[in-house]
Amino acid sequence: MMLGGEFRISIDEKGRILIPSRLKDSVPEESLIITRGVERCLWLLIEQTWQELSQRIMGNPWSMFDQRSRLLQRRIIAPAQQCAIKSGRITIPATLRESAGLELKSEAILLGIQNRLEMWNIEEYERYIDESEKDFAEASEAIGKDLKDLL
């Protein structure tokens, strides 16, 4: 799955979103796993990406004794739900919508980020972009130094 793009989407009165036509071919599955992401957004993942992520978080049989593992399990694994795609629409479960500040009959931002989709409350996303500007500049400079050897 190779996703890319930033889309303004609508959440209808039933909590459904329409997957943008530009992304439909990149999401060939009949369902997506939706869970809480980091920085108060939702992650929408295909099954393979979800399996890889959940296996890493679950780690080993003793991960339940590790504080960081338990935190990730409770914040990412536990709230995850498999949601069917019907006629290009997917229903976002109410508990997940609420955790990301997404309301019925409102607009949201959907980001395609190579192996996942992120869904954001518009105001929350704009605040995140503004507040992370300094970190973004520093990260850009650091990656630029790493990439200069490739060019």
C-alpha positions, 0 to 999 in steps of 0.5 A: 500500500502506497498512500499519499495526499492530504484530503478534507473529508466529511463525516456524515450523520452515521459516522461514515467517511468516503474514502477519496477516489485517489486513495481507493486503488491503494486500499484494495481490502474490504476492511481497515483496522482503525485505532487511536494514533499518536498525537490525538489522531486515528490510524486506519491500517490494512490488515498486513500493516496492522499485523506487523504493528501489533506483533511488534507492540505485543513483543513476547509473551512477557510483554504484559510485565513491561510498563511501556509495552502495556501502555502501547497495548492499552492505547493502540491494541485495545481500542482497535476495531476492524471496520468494513469498507462498503461502497467506498465508505467506512464507518468510524466507531463512536469511541474512536471518533470521540477520542480524536475529537471528531464529530458527526456532520463535520469535516476532518483531515485524512492524510495518506502516509505511505503505509497508513491513513491518519484522520484528524480533527481539522483544528487539532491538526492545524494546532499540531502543524503550528506547534511542531514547526520548530521540530519540523525545521530541526528534523528537516535539517537533520534528514537533509544532512543524512541525505546529502551523501545520497545525492 
